[in-house]
Amino acid sequence: TSITRLLTQRIEAEKTDAIRREAQAEAARQRALELAQAAIQRAEESANRLEKTLTDWRRSQPNMDGDLARPDLATMRADVTSASAALENGNSSAAKALADAVQVRAVQAEKAITDHQAAKSALEEWARKLEAIAADELARGAK
């Protein structure tokens, strides 16, 4: 009968829609997993790059002290480990958030070191220019 046929069509449409929704949800979960994995990798790379920059900088500036010379790499690495654990426990959004925060902190710390080095170079250049001007003025005054 036509009622049976309509019910069968409706049931089949609901099954098809449920399968489509589940496929979309699985694709979204997979995408979130991939984004979290990539964020964790970027965070690890950023922390490693910061550590290398810091090691090189400390070697060239052994007397440096303060927060700039001591970014909290241990906490950054612990947060990366926590992000990996969150991912393993199926919480990709928490994993990505933790990893993204580590990357931001590592990049900011590395930029601060780089900015400090650039400022030091600029100040040294200005000091040389001022010394040259002073020497020139002294030479003119001696005449």
N, C-alpha and C positions, 0 to 999 in steps of 0.2 A: 504494500500500500504506500501511498504518498507520505503519510506521517512517518512510517518506518524508514523510508528512504531519506526524508528530511532529517530525522534524528541521527541516522547513520552518517550522513554528510556533516552534520554539526559535530558529532563525536570525532570524526576524522579530522575536521578543521581544527578542533581543540587540541588533538594529539599533535598535529603538524605545528601548531602555534607553540605548544609546550616544548617540542623538540627544538624549534627555532630559538626560543627564549633561553633554553639551557645551553645551546651552542653559543649564543651571544654572551651569556654569563661566563662560560668557560673561556672564551676568547678574551674577555675583560680580565679574568683572573690570570690568564697566561701573560697578558700585556703588563699587568701590575707586577707580576713576578719578574719579568724581564727588566722592567724599569727599576725595580728594587735591586736586582743583581748588578745592573749597570751603575747605579748610585753607589753601591758598596765598593765596586771596583774603582770608581772615580775617587771616593773618599780615601781608600787605601793608597792610591797613587798620589793624591794630594798630600797626605800625611808623610809619605816617603820622600816626596819632593821637598817638603818643608824641612824634614830631618836633614836632608843633604844640604840644603841652603843654609840651615842653621849651623851644621858642622863646618862648612866652608867659611862661614862668616865668623864663627868663634875662633877658627884657626887664624884668620887674618886680623881679628880684633879680640885678642885674649882677655883684655881688661873690661870688656863690655859686661854690664850687669843690668838687672832690672827685668821687668816683664817682657820687654822686647827680646832679650837674650834667653828667656826661659818660657817659651810657650808651652802649654800643658799637653805635650805629645802623649803622655801616658793616658790621660783622660780621652784624648781623641782616639787612640788605639782601642781603649776599653769600649768606647761608643761604637766603633766599627765592629768589634766582637759582639756587642749587644745587638747591633743591626743584623748581623749574620744569624744570631740565635733567633731573633724575631722572625726572620725569613724562614728559617728551618721549622718554626712553629706555625707557619702559615700566615703570619701577620706582615704581609708585604708593605702595607701602608706605613706601619710603624718602622719597619726596616728602612724604607726609603727616606722617611723623615729624619731618622737618626743619621743615616749616611749623608744626606744632604747638609745637615747641620755641621757635621765634621768637615765636609769639603769646604763649606763657607768659612769656618774658623781657620782651617789650614791655609786657605788661599789668602785670607786677610792677614794672617801672621806672616806669611811669605812676602806679601806686598809691603807690609810694614818694614821688614828687613831690607827689601829692595829699595824702598823709598828712603830709608835711613842711609843706605850706601850711596844713593844718588845725591842726597842732600850733603853728605860728607864731601863727596867729590866736588860739588858746586861750591861749597864753602872753602875748600882748599884752593880752588881756582880763583875765587874772589880774594882770598888772602894773598895769593901770588900777585894778583893785579894791584892790590893795595900796597904791597911791599915795593913793587916796581914804581908805582906813582910816588911813594914816599922817597925812594932812592933818587928818582928824577928830581923831585923838589929839593932834596938835599944838595944834589949836584948843581942845580941852578942857583941855590942860595950860596954855595961856596965860591961862585964866580964873582 
